[in-house]
Amino acid sequence: MSEKIKVGISIGDINGIGLEVILKTLADSAVLNHCTPIVYGNTKVASFYRKALTMHDFSFNVIAHANQANPKRANMINCWEEDVKIEPGAVNETGGKYAFLSLDKAVADLIEGNTDALVTAPINKHNIQNAEFSFPGHTEYIQHKTNSADSLMFLVGEDLKVGVVTGHIPVGEVAQRVTKEAIVSKLRLMHNSLKSDFWLQKPKIAVLGLNPHAGDNGLIGKEELEIILPGIEEAKEKGIFAFGPYSADGFFANGSHLKFDAVLAMYHDQGLIPFKSIAFHHGVNFTAGLPVVRTSPDHGTGYDIAGKNLASESSFREALFMAINIVKRRKELQELSSNPLKISKLSKDRD
């Protein structure tokens, strides 16, 4: 019997809902049938939230290293020893400081191969900033730590998968960052991920325009004609089934997204607003294009409900199981790579 997948979990901002959704997810013992969870945090902080949730029958198995993890328990690595003042709902330096300590250790273990995947609880992108973390978010930080040339913020739900060309940047900088090269790169990452991580052999990708009505044939902007369409055509030459550009409002309003395996949006809100409207509570943020597997829930720190036992663990649970499934698919494809006949049969079965 093969060893269970080890999933590292960073706790996010200690004043947010991260530990609440983690605890609620791991309290279901059925999770242990699918993975060995390792939470990077602190037992005293976990105890604070365990008491707030009146979870008297749950406890962590405390370990010093990932190789000590008990496959029959939820495990925790203490990333600091000092006492911490926990203030649910407060936005302060404390929340950011310990979110980083958790993330830093969890990412290090992921890169070193001590864990198979990482699920990150939400951080505050402002209070986590420090000398070692000067990034807009998890995606950029993990891309940097893995020395990856590019990555794709890929929001995944049951009926909708959305990636973005530009991520956490000001809206005023979007147009200059939407280039043909960027579009082709993101389409390549999306195409490869759909095949290797989701086992879609001939994925169809819709590409959205940048301007209202996708530029209306150049009347409301020329990016569609001069940048986006050439990017789509180059991607097609590389064997990627990309189509568009489509007007974003009508595309989602009339359900056109259901005809495609994924959608590439030009900027953050263009993709995430419809995604969260359609798939909220069950959507997952997956960082595609990296040599490691990282997922997260599609919600934020939830300061307004922190410590009140109101947070839903649905999205975090989905993120955990998606990470497990992607690791399994990648491992199986590696095993199959030495036997082309098996790959051919798998492709036919998945078509």
C-alpha positions in Angstrom: 0.0 0.0 0.0 1.5 3.4 -1.0 2.2 6.0 1.6 -0.6 8.6 2.1 -0.1 12.0 0.6 1.3 14.5 3.1 -0.5 17.9 2.9 1.1 20.9 4.6 -1.3 23.6 5.8 -0.3 27.2 6.6 -2.6 28.9 9.1 -2.8 32.4 7.6 -3.5 35.5 9.7 -4.0 34.3 13.3 -6.7 36.9 13.8 -8.7 35.8 10.8 -10.8 32.7 10.1 -7.9 30.5 8.9 -7.6 28.2 12.0 -11.4 28.0 12.3 -11.8 26.6 8.8 -8.8 24.3 9.3 -10.1 22.9 12.5 -13.6 22.4 11.2 -12.1 20.5 8.2 -9.8 18.3 10.1 -12.4 17.5 12.8 -13.9 15.2 10.2 -11.9 12.0 10.7 -12.8 10.9 7.2 -10.2 13.4 5.9 -7.5 11.1 7.4 -8.5 8.4 4.9 -7.2 10.5 2.1 -4.2 12.4 3.4 -1.8 13.0 6.3 -2.4 16.7 7.3 0.5 18.7 8.8 -0.5 22.2 10.1 2.3 24.8 10.4 1.3 27.0 13.4 1.3 26.9 17.1 -0.5 24.7 19.6 -1.5 27.5 21.9 -3.1 29.5 19.1 -4.8 26.4 17.9 -6.1 25.7 21.4 -7.5 29.2 21.6 -9.7 28.6 18.5 -10.5 25.0 19.5 -12.0 26.4 22.7 -13.8 29.1 20.8 -15.4 26.4 18.6 -16.0 24.1 21.7 -14.1 21.3 20.0 -13.3 19.4 23.1 -12.7 16.1 21.4 -10.1 17.3 18.9 -6.3 17.7 19.4 -3.2 17.8 17.3 -0.3 15.3 17.3 2.6 17.7 17.8 5.8 16.9 15.8 9.1 18.6 15.1 9.5 17.4 11.5 7.2 16.4 8.7 8.7 12.9 8.6 7.4 12.3 12.1 3.8 12.8 11.0 1.2 10.2 12.2 -0.9 9.2 9.3 -3.8 8.5 11.6 -3.8 12.0 13.2 -3.9 15.6 12.3 -0.4 16.8 13.0 1.1 20.2 13.9 4.6 21.7 13.7 5.2 24.5 16.1 6.7 27.4 14.1 7.3 29.6 17.2 7.4 29.2 20.9 6.6 32.6 22.3 3.1 33.5 23.6 1.0 35.5 21.2 -1.9 37.8 21.9 -4.8 36.7 19.7 -7.4 39.3 18.8 -10.0 37.8 16.4 -10.9 40.4 13.8 -8.0 42.7 14.5 -5.8 43.9 11.7 -2.3 44.2 13.1 1.4 43.4 12.8 1.0 40.3 15.0 -1.4 38.6 12.5 1.0 39.2 9.7 4.2 38.2 11.6 2.9 34.8 12.5 1.2 34.2 9.2 4.6 34.6 7.6 6.4 32.3 10.0 3.8 29.6 9.2 3.9 30.1 5.5 7.7 30.3 5.3 8.2 26.9 7.1 5.4 25.3 5.1 6.8 26.4 1.8 10.3 25.3 2.7 9.1 21.8 3.6 7.1 21.7 0.3 10.1 22.6 -1.8 12.3 20.2 0.0 9.9 17.4 -0.7 8.9 16.8 3.0 5.3 17.4 2.0 3.5 16.6 -1.2 1.2 19.6 -1.4 0.4 22.9 0.4 -3.0 24.4 1.3 -2.7 28.0 2.4 -5.2 29.7 4.7 -5.9 33.4 3.9 -3.3 36.1 4.7 -3.7 39.9 4.8 -1.5 41.1 2.0 -0.6 44.3 3.9 0.4 43.2 7.4 2.4 40.2 6.2 4.9 42.5 4.3 8.4 42.3 5.7 12.0 42.0 4.5 11.5 38.5 3.2 7.9 38.9 1.9 7.5 41.8 -0.5 4.9 40.3 -2.8 1.3 41.0 -3.7 0.2 37.5 -2.4 0.8 33.8 -2.0 1.0 33.2 -5.8 3.9 35.5 -6.4 5.8 34.5 -3.2 5.6 30.7 -4.0 6.5 31.4 -7.7 9.6 33.2 -6.4 10.6 30.6 -3.9 10.3 27.8 -6.6 12.4 29.9 -9.1 9.5 29.5 -11.6 9.5 31.8 -14.6 5.7 32.2 -14.6 2.6 30.9 -12.9 -1.1 31.1 -13.3 -3.7 32.1 -10.7 -6.3 29.5 -11.6 -9.7 29.6 -9.8 -11.4 26.2 -10.1 -15.0 25.3 -9.4 -17.3 22.5 -10.5 -18.7 24.3 -13.6 -16.1 27.1 -14.0 -12.4 27.4 -14.2 -10.9 30.9 -14.6 -7.3 32.1 -14.9 -6.0 35.7 -15.2 -3.4 37.3 -17.3 -2.6 40.0 -14.7 -3.1 39.3 -11.0 -2.6 41.5 -8.0 -1.7 44.8 -9.7 -3.5 48.2 -9.8 -6.2 48.5 -12.5 -4.3 51.5 -14.0 -1.4 49.1 -14.9 -3.5 46.4 -16.5 -3.5 47.6 -20.1 0.3 47.9 -20.3 0.8 44.4 -18.7 -1.6 42.7 -21.2 0.8 41.7 -23.9 0.7 39.0 -26.5 3.6 37.2 -24.8 1.8 37.2 -21.5 -1.4 35.9 -23.1 0.4 33.1 -24.8 2.3 32.2 -21.6 -0.9 32.0 -19.5 -2.7 30.0 -22.2 0.2 27.5 -22.3 0.2 27.2 -18.5 -3.6 26.7 -18.4 -3.6 24.2 -21.3 -0.8 22.2 -19.6 -2.6 22.2 -16.3 -5.9 21.2 -17.7 -4.2 18.2 -19.3 -1.9 17.1 -16.4 -3.7 18.3 -13.3 -7.3 17.8 -14.5 -6.9 15.1 -17.2 -8.7 17.0 -19.9 -7.0 15.8 -23.1 -8.3 18.4 -25.5 -9.3 21.4 -23.4 -11.2 24.3 -24.9 -10.2 27.7 -23.5 -12.2 30.9 -23.9 -10.3 34.2 -23.9 -12.0 37.4 -22.7 -11.4 40.8 -24.2 -9.9 43.7 -22.2 -12.3 46.5 -23.2 -16.1 46.7 -23.0 -17.8 44.7 -25.7 -14.3 43.2 -26.5 -13.3 46.5 -28.1 -16.3 46.5 -30.5 -14.0 46.0 -33.6 -11.6 48.8 -32.5 -14.2 51.4 -31.6 -13.6 51.1 -27.8 -10.0 50.1 -27.8 -7.6 48.3 -30.1 -6.0 45.8 -27.6 -8.3 43.0 -28.8 -7.3 43.4 -32.5 -3.6 44.2 -31.9 -2.7 42.1 -28.8 -5.3 39.6 -27.7 -6.3 38.1 -31.1 -2.7 37.7 -32.2 -2.0 36.0 -28.9 -4.9 33.6 -29.5 -3.7 32.8 -33.0 -0.1 32.1 -31.8 -1.5 29.8 -29.1 -3.5 27.9 -31.7 -0.3 27.4 -33.7 1.1 25.7 -30.6 -1.8 23.3 -30.5 -3.8 25.1 -27.9 -7.6 25.2 -28.5 -8.2 28.9 -27.6 -11.1 31.0 -28.8 -12.2 34.6 -28.6 -11.9 37.3 -27.6 -15.3 37.4 -26.0 -17.1 40.3 -24.3 -16.9 39.5 -20.5 -20.4 40.6 -19.5 -22.4 38.8 -22.1 -20.1 35.7 -22.0 -21.0 34.9 -18.4 -24.6 36.3 -18.5 -25.6 33.9 -21.3 -23.8 30.9 -19.8 -21.2 30.6 -22.6 -18.7 29.6 -19.9 -20.4 26.2 -19.8 -19.3 25.5 -23.3 -15.6 25.7 -22.4 -13.2 23.9 -20.1 -11.7 27.1 -18.8 -11.7 30.9 -19.3 -8.7 33.2 -19.4 -9.6 36.7 -18.1 -7.4 39.8 -18.7 -7.4 41.0 -15.1 -8.2 40.0 -11.5 -11.8 41.3 -11.0 -12.9 40.5 -14.6 -12.4 36.8 -13.7 -12.9 36.7 -10.0 -16.2 38.6 -9.7 -18.1 36.1 -11.9 -16.2 33.2 -10.5 -17.1 34.1 -6.9 -20.7 34.8 -7.9 -21.0 31.3 -9.5 -18.7 29.2 -7.3 -18.3 30.9 -4.0 -18.0 28.6 -0.9 -16.9 25.8 -3.2 -14.3 27.4 -5.4 -10.5 26.8 -5.0 -7.6 29.0 -5.9 -4.9 26.8 -7.5 -1.5 28.1 -8.5 -0.9 26.3 -11.8 2.4 26.1 -13.7 4.6 25.4 -10.6 6.6 22.2 -9.9 4.8 22.0 -6.6 1.1 21.8 -5.8 -0.5 24.7 -3.9 -4.2 25.5 -3.4 -6.2 27.8 -1.1 -9.9 28.6 -0.4 -11.3 31.4 -2.6 -12.2 33.7 0.4 -10.2 36.1 2.5 -9.3 36.5 6.1 -13.0 37.1 7.2 -12.1 39.5 10.0 -15.7 40.4 10.5 -16.7 36.9 11.5 -13.4 35.7 13.0 -13.7 33.9 16.3 -17.5 33.7 16.1 -17.9 30.2 14.8 -19.6 31.5 11.7 -17.0 30.7 9.0 -17.8 27.9 6.5 -15.1 25.4 5.9 -16.5 24.3 2.5 -14.0 26.1 0.3 -11.0 25.1 2.5 -12.2 21.5 2.4 -12.5 21.7 -1.4 -9.0 23.2 -1.6 -7.6 20.3 0.5 -9.2 17.6 -1.6 -8.2 19.3 -4.9 -4.6 19.4 -3.7 -4.8 15.6 -3.0 -6.3 14.8 -6.3 -3.8 16.9 -8.3 -0.9 15.2 -6.5 -2.4 11.8 -7.4 -2.9 12.7 -11.0 0.6 14.0 -11.4 2.1 10.9 -9.8 0.0 8.6 -12.0 1.1 10.5 -15.1 4.7 10.1 -14.1 4.2 6.4 -13.6 2.5 6.1 -17.0 5.1 8.2 -18.8 7.4 5.1 -19.1 4.6 3.2 -20.9 3.2 5.1 -24.0 0.6 2.5 -24.6 -1.0 3.1 -21.1 -1.0 6.9 -21.8 -2.7 6.3 -25.1 -5.4 4.2 -23.4 -5.8 6.8 -20.7 -6.3 9.5 -23.3 -9.0 7.6 -25.1 -10.8 6.8 -21.8 -10.7 10.5 -20.8 -11.9 11.9 -24.2 
